[in-house]
């Protein structure tokens, strides 16, 4: 998987609502839940998608009812198509949680 150009990253960011660039090599998004266990259930879905479907794993932070996901492709040295595919899949999992 090849690292995306800055132009390609900007284009793909427009396609994944709420995701933002962090430190040049990450994309990140924060998801809010009304209850702690809803966030935990979301993280479980994310973990399943990451492990079983994509083989691409996010950094996950759980702060009570706030879950933050961060993505990058270490082996490519930055962002790849797979990061944006994962972002879209995680967003779809969040929508089904609501």
C-alpha positions, 0 to 999 in steps of 0.5 A: 500500500502506497503513501498518499500525496497531500492532494489525495489526503485532502480529497479523501478527508472531504469524503469522511465527515468529522475526521481531521488531520493530526501531526501530518501523518494521522487522521482522527475522529472523536465519537460521543456516546450517551452512556459509557457502555455504548462507547465500549460496544462501539470499540468492540465493533471497531476491533472486530472490523479492524481485526477480522475485515481490514487487518488494519488497527486504529489507536483507540482512546476511551475517555468515559463517553468519548472514544477517539480513533486515530489511523495511519499506515506505519509500513507506508510512512503515512496515510494510505487508502486503507486508512480512509477505508477504515475511517468509513467503516468505523463511521458506519459502525457508529451510525448503527450504534445510534 
